[in-house]
Amino acid sequence: MEKKIPMRQCLGCREMKPKRELIRAVKSPEGEVSLDFRGKASGRGAYICPNPDCLKKAIKAKALERAFSTAIPQSVYAELEKQMEAGE
């Protein structure tokens, strides 16, 4: 029997993709938003393609704010873009 591949929807392009191909944005229990490249951080997760264009689409559509039910400051978005470019 084949192993089931978990699928998640990208907040930017809205496409369903295998979870391993996506970067997890996470809101920690303390309310801090960051990118989780390993998918192990605790907190509420939302997924984005490893493509800066998808992050820009998600920011424009306020998809992260809806996913985390909180207002996200512009400084956090700038930090997310830096983290994605660095690719940790």
C-alpha positions as protocol buffer text, in pm:
chain_id: "A"
residue {
  index: 1
  type: MET
  ca { x: 0 y: 0 z: 0 }
}
residue {
  index: 2
  type: GLU
  ca { x: 131 y: 346 z: -93 }
}
residue {
  index: 3
  type: LYS
  ca { x: 207 y: 603 z: 171 }
}
residue {
  index: 4
  type: LYS
  ca { x: -32 y: 899 z: 170 }
}
residue {
  index: 5
  type: ILE
  ca { x: 135 y: 1233 z: 87 }
}
residue {
  index: 6
  type: PRO
  ca { x: -2 y: 1521 z: 299 }
}
residue {
  index: 7
  type: MET
  ca { x: -119 y: 1810 z: 79 }
}
residue {
  index: 8
  type: ARG
  ca { x: -145 y: 2176 z: 182 }
}
residue {
  index: 9
  type: GLN
  ca { x: -271 y: 2487 z: 5 }
}
residue {
  index: 10
  type: CYS
  ca { x: -32 y: 2774 z: -68 }
}
residue {
  index: 11
  type: LEU
  ca { x: -163 y: 3108 z: 64 }
}
residue {
  index: 12
  type: GLY
  ca { x: -24 y: 3290 z: -242 }
}
residue {
  index: 13
  type: CYS
  ca { x: -110 y: 3088 z: -551 }
}
residue {
  index: 14
  type: ARG
  ca { x: -389 y: 2885 z: -377 }
}
residue {
  index: 15
  type: GLU
  ca { x: -260 y: 2559 z: -531 }
}
residue {
  index: 16
  type: MET
  ca { x: -257 y: 2229 z: -343 }
}
residue {
  index: 17
  type: LYS
  ca { x: 98 y: 2095 z: -319 }
}
residue {
  index: 18
  type: PRO
  ca { x: 280 y: 1830 z: -115 }
}
residue {
  index: 19
  type: LYS
  ca { x: 355 y: 1963 z: 233 }
}
residue {
  index: 20
  type: ARG
  ca { x: 731 y: 1898 z: 195 }
}
residue {
  index: 21
  type: GLU
  ca { x: 752 y: 2140 z: -104 }
}
residue {
  index: 22
  type: LEU
  ca { x: 607 y: 2433 z: 94 }
}
residue {
  index: 23
  type: ILE
  ca { x: 747 y: 2667 z: 358 }
}
residue {
  index: 24
  type: ARG
  ca { x: 547 y: 2690 z: 679 }
}
residue {
  index: 25
  type: ALA
  ca { x: 469 y: 3032 z: 823 }
}
residue {
  index: 26
  type: VAL
  ca { x: 399 y: 2989 z: 1194 }
}
residue {
  index: 27
  type: LYS
  ca { x: 240 y: 3202 z: 1463 }
}
residue {
  index: 28
  type: SER
  ca { x: 391 y: 3097 z: 1794 }
}
residue {
  index: 29
  type: PRO
  ca { x: 185 y: 3077 z: 2114 }
}
residue {
  index: 30
  type: GLU
  ca { x: 348 y: 3411 z: 2209 }
}
residue {
  index: 31
  type: GLY
  ca { x: 205 y: 3569 z: 1890 }
}
residue {
  index: 32
  type: GLU
  ca { x: 534 y: 3594 z: 1696 }
}
residue {
  index: 33
  type: VAL
  ca { x: 511 y: 3521 z: 1321 }
}
residue {
  index: 34
  type: SER
  ca { x: 808 y: 3362 z: 1141 }
}
residue {
  index: 35
  type: LEU
  ca { x: 898 y: 3117 z: 865 }
}
residue {
  index: 36
  type: ASP
  ca { x: 958 y: 2757 z: 967 }
}
residue {
  index: 37
  type: PHE
  ca { x: 1171 y: 2584 z: 703 }
}
residue {
  index: 38
  type: ARG
  ca { x: 1175 y: 2247 z: 885 }
}
residue {
  index: 39
  type: GLY
  ca { x: 804 y: 2236 z: 973 }
}
residue {
  index: 40
  type: LYS
  ca { x: 870 y: 2155 z: 1340 }
}
residue {
  index: 41
  type: ALA
  ca { x: 803 y: 2484 z: 1524 }
}
residue {
  index: 42
  type: SER
  ca { x: 508 y: 2487 z: 1763 }
}
residue {
  index: 43
  type: GLY
  ca { x: 212 y: 2709 z: 1686 }
}
residue {
  index: 44
  type: ARG
  ca { x: -48 y: 2773 z: 1419 }
}
residue {
  index: 45
  type: GLY
  ca { x: 85 y: 2706 z: 1069 }
}
residue {
  index: 46
  type: ALA
  ca { x: 7 y: 2830 z: 720 }
}
residue {
  index: 47
  type: TYR
  ca { x: 189 y: 2729 z: 404 }
}
residue {
  index: 48
  type: ILE
  ca { x: 355 y: 2927 z: 123 }
}
residue {
  index: 49
  type: CYS
  ca { x: 547 y: 2816 z: -188 }
}
residue {
  index: 50
  type: PRO
  ca { x: 924 y: 2881 z: -169 }
}
residue {
  index: 51
  type: ASN
  ca { x: 866 y: 3152 z: -427 }
}
residue {
  index: 52
  type: PRO
  ca { x: 890 y: 3522 z: -331 }
}
residue {
  index: 53
  type: ASP
  ca { x: 601 y: 3596 z: -573 }
}
residue {
  index: 54
  type: CYS
  ca { x: 369 y: 3372 z: -369 }
}
residue {
  index: 55
  type: LEU
  ca { x: 466 y: 3556 z: -51 }
}
residue {
  index: 56
  type: LYS
  ca { x: 392 y: 3889 z: -222 }
}
residue {
  index: 57
  type: LYS
  ca { x: 49 y: 3759 z: -335 }
}
residue {
  index: 58
  type: ALA
  ca { x: -27 y: 3636 z: 18 }
}
residue {
  index: 59
  type: ILE
  ca { x: 71 y: 3977 z: 161 }
}
residue {
  index: 60
  type: LYS
  ca { x: -142 y: 4164 z: -95 }
}
residue {
  index: 61
  type: ALA
  ca { x: -446 y: 3944 z: -25 }
}
residue {
  index: 62
  type: LYS
  ca { x: -386 y: 3966 z: 354 }
}
residue {
  index: 63
  type: ALA
  ca { x: -393 y: 3585 z: 357 }
}
residue {
  index: 64
  type: LEU
  ca { x: -158 y: 3558 z: 656 }
}
residue {
  index: 65
  type: GLU
  ca { x: -374 y: 3797 z: 858 }
}
residue {
  index: 66
  type: ARG
  ca { x: -679 y: 3581 z: 787 }
}
residue {
  index: 67
  type: ALA
  ca { x: -496 y: 3254 z: 857 }
}
residue {
  index: 68
  type: PHE
  ca { x: -364 y: 3377 z: 1192 }
}
residue {
  index: 69
  type: SER
  ca { x: -668 y: 3593 z: 1286 }
}
residue {
  index: 70
  type: THR
  ca { x: -445 y: 3886 z: 1381 }
}
residue {
  index: 71
  type: ALA
  ca { x: -306 y: 4208 z: 1235 }
}
residue {
  index: 72
  type: ILE
  ca { x: 49 y: 4159 z: 1110 }
}
residue {
  index: 73
  type: PRO
  ca { x: 283 y: 4462 z: 1113 }
}
residue {
  index: 74
  type: GLN
  ca { x: 471 y: 4557 z: 795 }
}
residue {
  index: 75
  type: SER
  ca { x: 804 y: 4491 z: 971 }
}
residue {
  index: 76
  type: VAL
  ca { x: 706 y: 4123 z: 1004 }
}
residue {
  index: 77
  type: TYR
  ca { x: 635 y: 4102 z: 630 }
}
residue {
  index: 78
  type: ALA
  ca { x: 977 y: 4255 z: 556 }
}
residue {
  index: 79
  type: GLU
  ca { x: 1141 y: 3998 z: 785 }
}
residue {
  index: 80
  type: LEU
  ca { x: 951 y: 3712 z: 615 }
}
residue {
  index: 81
  type: GLU
  ca { x: 1074 y: 3833 z: 274 }
}
residue {
  index: 82
  type: LYS
  ca { x: 1433 y: 3845 z: 406 }
}
residue {
  index: 83
  type: GLN
  ca { x: 1404 y: 3495 z: 553 }
}
residue {
  index: 84
  type: MET
  ca { x: 1266 y: 3359 z: 226 }
}
residue {
  index: 85
  type: GLU
  ca { x: 1546 y: 3519 z: 21 }
}
residue {
  index: 86
  type: ALA
  ca { x: 1804 y: 3375 z: 262 }
}
residue {
  index: 87
  type: GLY
  ca { x: 1633 y: 3037 z: 225 }
}
residue {
  index: 88
  type: GLU
  ca { x: 1769 y: 2910 z: 559 }
}
